[in-house]
Amino acid sequence: MQNHSVKVIQPSGSLDASKSQEFRQKITEIIESGAKTVLVDFQDVTFMDSSGLGAVVLAFKVLRAADKKLVLCSINEQVRLLFELTGMDKVFEIFPNQDEFNKLTN
């Protein structure tokens, strides 16, 4: 059963400067849609750089200001390393995959 207060975003390929604007746009649309939680599923993301990370951090702040949550799942080694190096692994709630997220939230 899909939880209506949860919106899932599934970026793919590289989450870098060229994609970060599009990512931010999606976040804005989600805030307007009334979802309470945004789950970003990184399953299809092969690479993320600092501007991609910046977009995710900005999304986190914007959502928190709107009293909403941003959670992540299915991050690969490269993304995990980037998060650990920047200390962002302590900031974000990161699930192994969507199934684990759904188990804990339903």
Helices and strands as residue ranges (DSSP letters): E 6-9, E 12-15, H 17-33, E 37-41, E 44-48, H 50-65, E 69-73, H 77-86, G 88-90, E 93-95, H 98-105
